[in-house]
Amino acid sequence: GIDFDPVDRRIICFPHVLNICSGHVTDEYMAVDFASISEAWVDALDGNKVIDKDAYIEALRHDPIALGPPHRDIADKQLDDMDWQVLQDMEVVLEIPHSAQQCMLGESFPLLSRAVPLFKTFMAQWEQLSLNEPHFAPYIEIGLHHARSYYQRMGETNAYVIAMHKFVDPTIRFTWIKLNWEEFEVHEVKRAVLNMMTQLRMTVNTQPDLHQLNELPQPQVPGSSNLQAAFIPTKLATRYNLPTMHTRQPVSNVQTAEQELASYVTASCSPEGTDPLSFWAVSRSTYPTLYRIAMDYLPIQASAVPCERVFSSS
């Protein structure tokens, strides 16, 4: 049977996660705690406008977002200046996840390799906005609480780690994880990948047979064919390590899993915009084991939206 890991095999839809984080912000924004926020602050978009905290909190209680549905008599539903201020601040907060989603969906093929770096950037931007504009922090912390939970789950899923850091995207390879993760985490990722490569080599013949070694071409000497026939064939001599009349011994081209991984990781990253499928097509013989892993993880998309559109249009 096929072993199924419900944690490792569950790939989270990137736009869906962003929608969840944003949804918690809009659903719970009326209950945020402004106790740690100063009594007044300068509007983030209008430096000449000062916002009073008490008036701002009073506007929150009106739930200006819920005042949007149509009403026959809208005279009493009119938004005052502070209501609009709340909506403006909410727009600034939600613009960050919106931009992240647009960035991902703007690609014709949203690769999983982009999901974690993009999600990490989205979180970092929210955190920085909280520091730059403290009155945004109560809203942002609601969404960040859920975002951190999903980010941790991404780190526990092999598909994200493999697709992002080494194999599927040759433009990233190992650079992002070295810059953003702790050294012990980088070591754990390498160990997990080597284990996967070793297991794959045990089940699939990704290398030439260990006995099939490259033989250096020997120049033909006139009249030497009968002499060479009297000696043990080169392949047999190589297999059993027997002496031959050749001055140079055949050189093995078989590389270990460690060597194959090191060769790929230490190579220069491909230029931005490189097509991963084309890269692996031409690198199949150079990285045979990594190629098979890439073919397993490359089809995984970061978004379920394209598939949902296909089903909806059928």
Buried (B, 14 or more C-beta within 10 A) or exposed (E): EEEEEEEEEEBBBBBBBBEBBBEBBBEBBBEBEBEEBEEEBEBBEEEEEEBEBEEBBEBBEBEBBEBEEEEEEEEEBEBEEBBEBBBEBBEBBBEBBBBBBEBBBEEEEBBBBBBBBBBBBBBEBBBEBBEEBBBBBBBBBBBBEBBEEBBEBBEEBBBBBBBBBBBBBBBBBBEBBEEBBEEEEBEBBBEEBBEBBEEBBEEEEBBBEEEBBEEEEEEEEEEEEEEEEEEEEBEEBBEEEEEBEBEEBBEEEEBBBEEBBEEBBEBEBBEEEEEBEEBBEEBBEBBBBBBBBBBBBBEBBBBBBEEEEEEEEE
